[in-house]
């Protein structure tokens, strides 16, 4: 499977669907071309030093390689944003999460982000008080 290399490709995929899993966040976007699906990997510095980040990236690459070609949706780009638990999660669970996540992230019904913030219709007691002075 091909990989995403350029920042513009990563930013384009970020505008698509987003789905959280135990060990990573999956971002996906369908394409119009008939090219093979592509995957990009992102591991931030807050997950650990360079050794830890490299180990996480290798595990994610191995999980993608373990998938069958029928498990990966065609005409799509994906970005896997790793979390700390990608290093400790059993490999079979990592592959199972990846398999289910790649299909669900392209579904148009998949919510993006955290949704709308919940706001109360009631006014707080602090706003009902009058200023003194």
C-alpha positions in Angstrom: 0.0 0.0 0.0 1.2 3.5 -0.9 1.9 6.1 1.8 1.1 9.8 2.0 4.2 12.0 2.0 3.2 15.6 1.5 1.7 17.9 4.1 -1.0 19.0 1.6 -2.1 15.3 1.3 -2.4 15.0 5.1 -4.4 18.3 5.3 -6.8 17.1 2.6 -7.5 13.9 4.5 -8.1 15.8 7.7 -11.1 17.4 6.0 -12.8 14.0 5.7 -14.2 11.7 8.3 -12.7 11.1 11.7 -13.1 8.2 14.0 -11.4 7.4 17.3 -10.2 4.0 18.3 -8.3 2.7 21.4 -4.8 3.0 19.9 -5.2 5.6 17.2 -7.5 8.1 15.4 -8.4 7.3 11.8 -9.0 10.0 9.3 -10.3 9.1 5.9 -11.3 10.7 2.6 -12.6 9.1 -0.6 -10.9 10.1 -3.9 -12.1 10.3 -7.5 -9.1 8.6 -9.0 -8.7 4.8 -9.4 -5.3 4.7 -7.7 -4.6 2.3 -4.9 -5.5 3.4 -1.3 -2.9 5.3 0.5 -2.1 5.5 4.2 -0.3 8.2 6.2 1.1 7.9 9.8 1.3 10.6 12.4 3.0 10.1 15.8 3.4 13.3 17.8 6.2 14.1 20.3 3.8 13.9 23.2 3.7 10.1 22.8 7.3 9.7 23.7 10.9 10.0 22.5 12.0 9.1 19.0 12.6 5.4 19.9 9.0 5.1 21.2 7.6 7.0 18.2 9.4 4.7 15.8 8.2 1.6 17.5 4.6 2.8 17.3 5.0 3.7 13.6 6.4 0.2 12.9 3.5 -1.5 14.7 0.9 0.6 12.7 2.7 -0.3 9.5 2.7 -4.0 10.4 -1.0 -3.8 11.3 -1.8 -2.2 7.9 0.3 -4.9 6.1 -1.6 -7.6 8.0 -4.9 -6.6 6.5 -6.1 -8.3 3.4 -6.7 -6.3 0.2 -10.5 -6.8 0.5 -10.5 -5.3 4.0 -9.1 -1.9 2.8 -11.6 0.3 0.9 -10.4 1.3 -2.5 -10.2 4.9 -3.9 -9.5 6.4 -0.5 -6.7 8.0 1.6 -6.3 7.4 5.3 -4.2 8.9 8.1 -3.6 7.1 11.4 -2.8 9.4 14.3 -1.2 7.2 17.0 -1.9 7.3 20.7 0.2 6.0 23.6 -1.8 2.7 23.8 -0.7 1.7 20.3 2.4 0.3 21.9 0.7 -1.8 24.6 -2.5 -2.9 22.8 -2.3 -6.6 21.7 -1.5 -6.8 18.0 -4.7 -8.7 17.1 -6.9 -6.1 18.7 -4.9 -3.4 16.9 -5.6 -5.1 13.5 -9.3 -5.6 14.4 -9.7 -1.9 15.3 -7.9 -0.9 12.1 -10.1 -3.2 10.0 -13.4 -1.8 11.4 -12.2 1.8 11.5 -11.2 2.0 7.9 -14.7 1.0 6.7 -16.5 3.2 9.2 -14.6 6.4 8.7 -15.7 6.7 5.1 -19.4 6.4 6.1 -21.0 9.8 5.6 -22.9 9.3 8.9 -19.7 9.3 10.9 -19.6 12.3 13.1 -16.5 14.6 12.9 -14.9 15.8 16.0 -16.6 16.1 19.4 -19.9 17.5 18.1 -21.6 20.6 19.3 -21.0 21.8 22.8 -23.9 21.4 25.2 -25.3 24.6 26.5 -27.9 25.1 29.2 -31.0 27.1 28.5 -31.2 28.3 32.1 -29.5 31.4 33.2 -27.0 31.1 36.0 -27.6 32.7 39.4 -24.5 34.9 38.8 -26.1 36.6 35.9 -29.3 37.4 37.8 -27.4 39.3 40.5 -27.2 43.1 40.3 -24.0 44.9 40.5 -23.6 46.9 43.7 -21.8 50.1 43.9 
